[in-house]
Amino acid sequence: MLTLHTAALLRRDPDGEPVPEHAVLISGDRIEAVGPLAELSSAYAGARVRRWPGTLGPGLLHDRPLPPAPTPRERVHALLRTGVTAVLAEHLADPTLRAAAERSDLLVLATAVAPTLRPAGRADLAVHGDDGSCLVTVVAGRIAHRRA
């Protein structure tokens, strides 16, 4: 199923200038297109549309040890609540922690790579509110966290 994710502003990369009225088209776990909402809505009229408040951008890379929590699952979920969709492998040496990250579909990277929203890329994105809090985290095309 095709899904258009859109927000008041969209940022293609973490340092990019946010643009209004843009969207990300997702099919499965991949990004099909990124561009003006009007154009994508017209070209993909049957796509489900998810409108979010705030700024939509690529998921975040976590490049330090995971936050403490009682269980590995809770440690991973703490990342998802902040918009993280990728983590460096060096911080997942504990096999139970690595398994929890893999079950959550977090991208495990050997080296730091700047996240971007681009066609054919993995559908990892996050929406942050004006106060910086994460409202939604999408990992490999599925909503993994949504603030109530």
N, C-alpha and C positions, 0 to 999 in steps of 0.2 A: 504494500500500500504506500502511496506517495503522501508525504506530509510536508506542508509548508510551515516552518517556524518563523515567526516574525515578532518584532518588538518595536518600540518607539525608535530605537537606534540600533544599528548593527555595526559591529567592528569585525573586520576579517582577520586581524591578528591583534595580539595584546597591545601593541603600541600604535595601531592604526587609528586614523581619524574616524570617529563614528559618523555614519550616514543615516538619515531618516528614511523610513518607508522602504526598507530592503528586507529580504527574506532568504532563508536557506531551505532548499528543497531536498528532502531526504527520501531515499528508497532503501528499505532494509537497513543495513549498517553503513551505507555510503551516502555521501553528498552528491546529488545529481547536478545541482546548480546553485549559484549564489547571485542575487541581483535584485533589481527593483521589484517590489511586491506586485505592482500592477502588471508588469510583464510576465512574471512567473504565474500569477493567478490566471491570466488570460491563456497562457500556453499550456497550463496544467489545470484546467477547469475542474477536473474531478478530484483533485488533491484535497485531503483534509487540511484545514488551516488551524494552527494553534497560535493564538495571539497572546503575547506575554507583556507585562509592564516592564519597564527598565531597558537595559542594554543587553543585546544578544551578542555573544562572541564565542571564540573557541574555548573549549574546556581548558582548564589550567593544568600545568605540570607541577607536581609536588617533588621538590628536589632536596628534601631533608628527611630525617626520621619521622615515621608516622606518629601522630599524637597518641598519648597513653589512653587506654580504655581497658575495661575488664576482659574483653575478648577480641580476637583478631577481627571478627566481623564488625564489631563496634568501632575498631580503629579505622577500618576501611570506610565505614559509613560516615565517620567524622570528616573524611576527605570529601566524600560525595556532597555533603551538606555545604561545602565551601566552593563547589564548582570544579573540583579536581577530576580529571578524566584519565590522567597518566601519572605514573610514578617511576622513579629511577629504580632499576633492579637492585642496586646496592643497598637499598633500604628495605628489601624484602628477603633478607638472608634466612629468616625463620620460615621453615616450610609451611607452617600453619598460617602464617601471615600472607605468604605468597599465594597459597591456595585460596584464601579469602579474597584477595585482590583479583585473582583470575576468575573466581565465581561471579564477581561483580563486573566482569569484563573491563576492568581498568587496563589501560594500555601500559605494559611494562617495557621500559626503554633502557637500553644499555648506556646510552649517552643522552644528554639533554638536547632536545630538538624543540624549537619554537613552534607552538601550536598555531595552525591557521585554518581558516574555513576556505576550502577549495574543492572544485569538482573532482570526483573520484577519490577524495580523501575520506577517511573514516569519519562517521557522523558523531563527533564528540563536541558538544557545545554546552554553554552555560548562559544563564540569564541572571544578571545582577541588578538589584534595585539601586535607586539613587543614593541610598545610605551604604552601598557596597555589599550588602548581604546577598547571598545566593538565593534566588527564588526557584530556579529549576536547573537540574543537571541532566543532560542527555548523554548516555554512554552507548556507543555503537548503535545509535538510532533509537534507543529506548529510554524512556524517562526513568532515571535511577533515583532521583530525589526531586521532590516538589514540596516547597514550603506551604503549609496549610494556610 
